[in-house]
Amino acid sequence: MGRFAVDTNYAPPVDEIAVVHNDRAVWEQRETYGPAGLKGLWASRYVALCALFSALGGLLFGYDQGVVSVILVMPQFLDRFTQVSATASGAGFYKGLLTAMIELGAFIGALNQGWIADKISRKYSIVVAVIIFTVGSVLQTAAVDYDMLVVARLIGGIGIGMLSMVAPLYIAEVSPPEIRGTLLVLEEFAIVTGIVVAFWITYGTKGMAGEWAWRLPFLLQMVPGLILGVGILFLPFSPRWLVSKGRDQEALTTLGQFRQLPTSDTRVQQEWYDIRAEVAFQKEMSAERHPHLQDRSKASRIKLEVVSWTDCFKRGCWRRTHVGVGLMFFQQFVGINALIYYSPTLFQTMGLDYDMQLIMSGVLNITQLVGVSTSLWTLDRFGRRPLLLWGSLGMFLSHLIIAILVGKFSKDWPSHRPEGWTSVAFLLFYMISFGASWGPVPWALPSEIFPSSLRAKGGLITPPLVENTGYGAYVFFAVFCLLSLVWTFFFVPETTGRTLEQMDHVFKDRSNQQEVARRQRIGAAIMSDKTGGPTTAGA
């Protein structure tokens, strides 16, 4: 098995197991499981298949987003729900409430999924989310009035919010560092795929007579949901969750299963020791911060869950919280929602008929999918920071050029067709730039940068929505694209190739000598415990 060592800067030979305290990529200091990025998927094909299956949660998220865009303008739908038709009084409010319910539900679901995922495991919490999502889907399919549809959208949103948080969390925790970024991209890839699939399904059913034109798309979303809910039961638990529950030997067996290697393999042993040392460290820190809540009573567990949220903003984690929140803020304020919102109007003013407007909207989604597809190769090949920086630059230029063209020619697009199609070209370029950078990265980073004790909470996403039209909107978002570039340059560190247990060193959150000594002591204790028994917080 090799000898054991503990050193703050030591890079061990490949046949040696060591607790290494630095922020260097794994391939610079130890033997890896395989090549980085897309090439490494074959070497880790079992975990890649597990991640691909888990990403079905993203497919549901995207499908639900995409299915409404066409359904809301279907005559068959508007005949049943007259409140949201264009001629109805207060239609804007009722339509906004209907679409807002999914966001509210997602917020509630994501807010509660953290403690559920920590309590019953990542995979069982996916089952809970699928059950709630399925209930919402049944009610949406069977909706007979507006009130029932609103409640159904809220329930479905809760399930979607839970899935959008826990699926990336599970993928991050089971992935080897060499391909973690590539596998996390699967979540965004699945979301955009869901949007595209939903759009073209509803585009196909809009010609059906009767209410099945909109009921069928709602019904179909249950199929991948049920496949996910049943299939996830056959996947292994997250080894990091198992260690957090003191099931260390089971975690070692699970690691070997994920890596398709014997548990005696040096790389598997190394990862196992890293996970145990990190969990033990986080437990000691929790005991030190909240000593009066360690008696394991129900009241103390509830209070510990509540106060642990505040730990996201304390020393040792606030830099990561800043990065996680900043990524989601800029992901929305670089204008993705506003641009998609305004594009049908742009297509309409260019003289395109209704069907062509819908087709071009579908093409926009496909273009974004093309951009996301490139990140399957680039995220682990070039890193998170370069993608964000180049993406910000590309989106800034797109917004700037579109703003100039819209400002000069939008009053008379029919007389300026070349300028109009140039705007469309940069709209497509924007979608590729976003899909290749700010689409996938904000889904990947929050799931990998938080410590094991807070990872389920740090993944909570509550993006604000901004909708605007006219050239002023493009100027507004161009400014935010430029700000995102500057912010990324100064605040976002590179996490490519780092283990989840290295993130303290990547963010330099805990660098005082006392905590370095604590890590060394815990590492030494882990190394000396060859039986793999649960490691508890020590004095």
HUMO-V987343 format. One record per helix or strand of 2 or more residues. SS is the DSSP state (A for helix, B for strand). FROM is the first residue (numbers start at 0). LEN is the number of residues. If there is no record, write none. Layout:
# HUMO-V987343
ss: [SS;SS]
from: [FROM;FROM]
len: [LEN;LEN]
This chain:
# HUMO-V987343
ss: [B;B;A;A;A;A;A;A;A;A;A;A;A;A;A;A;A;A;A;A;A;A;A;A;A;A;A;A]
from: [3;16;25;36;44;55;74;81;90;121;145;179;211;238;247;265;290;297;317;335;353;383;416;440;454;470;499;512]
len: [4;4;3;7;10;16;6;3;30;21;29;26;23;6;12;24;3;16;16;14;29;32;20;9;4;21;8;16]
